Amino acid sequence: MIRIKLDVMMAQRKMSLNRLSELVDITPANLSVLKNEKGKAIRFSTLDALCKVLECQPGDLIEYIED
């Protein structure tokens, strides 16, 4: 299972969903889907923008958990 740890990174950076949405130019609704781990996929361009704004690596946002 792939887990998106966006909520953890946002908390560490003390960044709200709305502020992150503005900075990465993604709607709050779409960002919320990722944050709540309801998404089925993520574009590399979205991952790139998130890493840039949150100053992190892709591995900080994505985790593999064995079933």
C-alpha positions as YAML, in Angstrom:
chain: A
units: angstrom
residues:
- id: 1
  name: MET
  ca: [0.00, 0.00, 0.00]
- id: 2
  name: ILE
  ca: [1.25, 3.48, -0.84]
- id: 3
  name: ARG
  ca: [0.54, 6.12, 1.80]
- id: 4
  name: ILE
  ca: [0.66, 9.87, 1.15]
- id: 5
  name: LYS
  ca: [1.99, 11.68, 4.22]
- id: 6
  name: LEU
  ca: [0.93, 15.16, 3.14]
- id: 7
  name: ASP
  ca: [-0.87, 15.82, 6.42]
- id: 8
  name: VAL
  ca: [2.30, 15.09, 8.40]
- id: 9
  name: MET
  ca: [4.47, 17.34, 6.23]
- id: 10
  name: MET
  ca: [1.92, 20.15, 6.37]
- id: 11
  name: ALA
  ca: [1.82, 19.93, 10.18]
- id: 12
  name: GLN
  ca: [5.62, 19.98, 10.38]
- id: 13
  name: ARG
  ca: [5.71, 23.06, 8.14]
- id: 14
  name: LYS
  ca: [2.72, 24.63, 9.95]
- id: 15
  name: MET
  ca: [0.99, 25.18, 6.63]
- id: 16
  name: SER
  ca: [-2.74, 25.23, 6.08]
- id: 17
  name: LEU
  ca: [-4.48, 23.44, 3.25]
- id: 18
  name: ASN
  ca: [-5.64, 26.73, 1.75]
- id: 19
  name: ARG
  ca: [-2.15, 28.28, 1.83]
- id: 20
  name: LEU
  ca: [-0.55, 25.19, 0.30]
- id: 21
  name: SER
  ca: [-3.28, 25.16, -2.35]
- id: 22
  name: GLU
  ca: [-2.42, 28.74, -3.31]
- id: 23
  name: LEU
  ca: [1.32, 28.04, -3.47]
- id: 24
  name: VAL
  ca: [1.10, 24.89, -5.60]
- id: 25
  name: ASP
  ca: [-1.85, 26.11, -7.70]
- id: 26
  name: ILE
  ca: [-4.08, 23.12, -6.94]
- id: 27
  name: THR
  ca: [-7.66, 23.44, -5.79]
- id: 28
  name: PRO
  ca: [-8.21, 22.88, -2.06]
- id: 29
  name: ALA
  ca: [-10.62, 20.05, -2.94]
- id: 30
  name: ASN
  ca: [-8.00, 18.17, -4.97]
- id: 31
  name: LEU
  ca: [-5.35, 18.76, -2.34]
- id: 32
  name: SER
  ca: [-7.74, 17.52, 0.32]
- id: 33
  name: VAL
  ca: [-8.18, 14.26, -1.61]
- id: 34
  name: LEU
  ca: [-4.40, 13.73, -1.43]
- id: 35
  name: LYS
  ca: [-4.18, 14.82, 2.20]
- id: 36
  name: ASN
  ca: [-6.92, 12.42, 3.26]
- id: 37
  name: GLU
  ca: [-5.37, 9.56, 1.25]
- id: 38
  name: LYS
  ca: [-8.42, 9.18, -0.98]
- id: 39
  name: GLY
  ca: [-6.53, 9.74, -4.25]
- id: 40
  name: LYS
  ca: [-5.71, 6.95, -6.68]
- id: 41
  name: ALA
  ca: [-2.78, 8.70, -8.39]
- id: 42
  name: ILE
  ca: [-0.53, 11.75, -8.24]
- id: 43
  name: ARG
  ca: [1.04, 13.52, -11.19]
- id: 44
  name: PHE
  ca: [4.78, 14.08, -11.16]
- id: 45
  name: SER
  ca: [4.16, 17.79, -11.73]
- id: 46
  name: THR
  ca: [2.00, 17.88, -8.58]
- id: 47
  name: LEU
  ca: [4.60, 15.96, -6.60]
- id: 48
  name: ASP
  ca: [7.28, 18.31, -7.89]
- id: 49
  name: ALA
  ca: [5.28, 21.39, -6.85]
- id: 50
  name: LEU
  ca: [4.56, 19.96, -3.39]
- id: 51
  name: CYS
  ca: [8.22, 19.10, -2.81]
- id: 52
  name: LYS
  ca: [9.30, 22.56, -3.94]
- id: 53
  name: VAL
  ca: [6.87, 24.41, -1.68]
- id: 54
  name: LEU
  ca: [7.28, 22.10, 1.32]
- id: 55
  name: GLU
  ca: [11.08, 21.90, 0.81]
- id: 56
  name: CYS
  ca: [11.15, 18.12, 0.98]
- id: 57
  name: GLN
  ca: [11.94, 15.03, -1.05]
- id: 58
  name: PRO
  ca: [9.32, 12.75, -2.65]
- id: 59
  name: GLY
  ca: [10.15, 10.09, -0.06]
- id: 60
  name: ASP
  ca: [9.08, 12.51, 2.66]
- id: 61
  name: LEU
  ca: [5.58, 12.56, 1.15]
- id: 62
  name: ILE
  ca: [5.21, 8.97, -0.06]
- id: 63
  name: GLU
  ca: [5.61, 5.81, 2.01]
- id: 64
  name: TYR
  ca: [5.26, 2.16, 1.06]
- id: 65
  name: ILE
  ca: [3.57, -0.04, 3.66]
- id: 66
  name: GLU
  ca: [3.56, -3.78, 3.08]
- id: 67
  name: ASP
  ca: [0.10, -5.37, 3.27]
...
